[in-house]
Amino acid sequence: MPTTGGVSARATRGPSTKGAKLKRVIVLPFFLVIFGGFALSWVMYIDGSRAALRDAVSGIIRESSDRIAEEVRGRLAVAARVAGANAAFLGVYPRSPGETTEIRRAFLEELRSEPTIAILAVGTEEGEYLEAQRLSADEFRVGAAGAATGGALVFRHVEPDGGFGDRYLQAAGYDPRQRPWYRAAVAAGGPTWSAPYSLYSDAEPVVAATVPVYAGTRLTGVCTATITLRTLSSYLASMKESVNGVAFVADAEDRLVAVSRSAVLGTDGSRAFAAAHPDPLVAAAAGAAFAATSGSGAAADPGRLSFVAEGERYLGRVVPFSPGPGLEWTIVLAVAESAYSEKLRSADLRNFVILAFFLAAALLVGWLVVEYVTKPIRMMADGVDILLPGQDIPENVKALASRDNEIGRLSRSFAAMKGRLDDSFGALEASLAEKDVLLKEVHHRVKNNLQIVSSILSIQSGSLDDESAKAAFDECQNRIQAMALVHEEVYRTGSYVELGMSGYLERICETLSWGRDRGACETAIAVSVDDAAALSLDKAIPCGLVVNELVVNALKHAFPGRELGAVSVRFSREGAMWRLSVSDDGVGKAGAVSGEGIGDQLVAGLVAQLNGSIRYASPPGGGTEVMVEFPV
């Protein structure tokens, strides 16, 4: 039966994939939510930690910059104080050679007590000059220039016992009044600082605190305390921040005063511009400092800077300051971010590994939970797919019913439903079988009744003497026989919806071929019908009657006086139309009926019942062809 056939088709399918789909439906959103939360939290953590790191580094750099400013300011303040004290005590240049020696000894004592000062000196308006100079931590020398040296700057080593050694170095043509420190004091008219300049003796870059000495209102000389830029650079290099970055001090012209790496002097021997320094890190820091102080940096913190140099990101700060009169300097300090973030990166990697492990563990647990839930469902789905009506439930599905959970309840409900469905299915099968018997019996009885009617007509025809009446009875018999064949085919095939036209039309033509309407001519009837051609019962009966009328018409009228004849019946589907063709090789349309007989009227009515059309044609070889078309 159809229901059984449907179940059998379903039972041939492979294992159900519903469990796998359900697993994906549950696990995929679960995974996406966890992964999305993990990714979002990780990005927020990284962003927050990096921002906190930059703020912390900026604070450290700010403190370091302030410390550098205080250190430089303190060193210059010591030099200014010592220069001022010397100017106050000296008053006027001494008149005897012994006094010049004592002055230089006093300078030496001050140098020993103030290790940040490199040179203490005094020059007069007469061109006389005295100095004491530090060569290293425990090595000193003294120098003098003036009338006694012929205008040359002469140096003597300071012996371990404090005495002065022999002349060992001199520089001719030295006039203190032409030196930058002297001119700065005269121009200021009071204590000031010279711009950085180079020493006359060895061209080392220095900066000097300078104080004029007056006798009343008359300038008699200038006292100076000099600091080498090399000592400032050494201090910057000693800072731990400089190990992982760069620190430098530049003047108002952007020329270097001190730098923690490379050199203050450029290739031409003068102080290098920071922005054009050969060291790319110094140049990059100077460019970032200019951007930070020119208004193109962050408005909230204009002194803060960041840049990338040598493939490394640097964080830093620029601090303008004035350590003394006449000095407008800038401190720039930049430190590689990796110096502070390396440990943070290690911690990030460790945290990432831990979080990834927990993410994988959560996904594994989720997968196992989903597998625990979906496996019984998959087992039940597979059991349903292979289950036939009346067949017992598989053992693995029965085993699920013993569980004391929702799956067990579902399995027990499934078993109860299966029992009810089996009962209902059995009742349906019995009912369908009964209806099949009844339908077959109905068609069988209709066919028998039609046969009885046909027999009655045959008996009645035998008692008639009028040939035309007999012919009418015979035609009625043929028509009744055509209708009876429909019910016979239905009874034989068991199909109550559609009727296969191949067997039906062949039976009609076969009946007509040995009937009384064939006359004296030996007529062959050929039937050609598509094997798949099938019509509903309400169309099959009119179609069969049309074939009956057209074939009978050909047998009766197409072959007068002939011994042989041929009739062809074709039925096929062409697109959305059925096409029926009945043709003969007889005398043609002139020998056919006039179209006014009962048969022709019956054909016209039947074609109209099929919503079709009919037309007659004369084939090239002669005879008549009748074509009927009606919609599918």
Protein Blocks (a to p, Z undefined) as FASTA:
>chain_A
ZZlmmmmmmmmpccdfklmmmmmmmmmmmmmmmmmmmmmmmmmmmmmmmmmmmmmmmmmm
mmmmmmmmmmmmmmmmmmmmmmmmmmmmnopacfbfklmmmmmmmmmmmmmmmmmbmbdc
dddfkopacddddfblmbccdddedjknnopacdddddfkopacddfbdcehiafklpmk
lmmmmmnopacdddddddfklopacddddddddehjacfbdcdddddfklmmmmmmmpmk
lmnmccddddfkopafbdfehjfbdfkopacdfklgfblklmmmmmmmmmmmnopacfkl
mmbccddeehiacddddddddfbghiacdddddddfklmmmmmmmmmmmmmmmmmmmmmm
mmmmmmmmmmmmmmmmmmmmmmmmmpcehiacdfklmmmmmpccfklmmmmmmmmmmmmm
mmmmmmmmmmmmmmmmmmmmmmmmmmmmmmmmmmmmmmmmmmpcblklmmmmmmmmmmmm
mmmmmmmmmmmnopakbccfklmmmmmmmmmmmmmknombdcdddddddfklccdfklmm
mmmmmmmmmmmmmmmmmmghiabdcdddddddehjaccdddddfbebjklmcehlamklm
mmmmmmmmnopacdddddfkgpjdddddddZZ
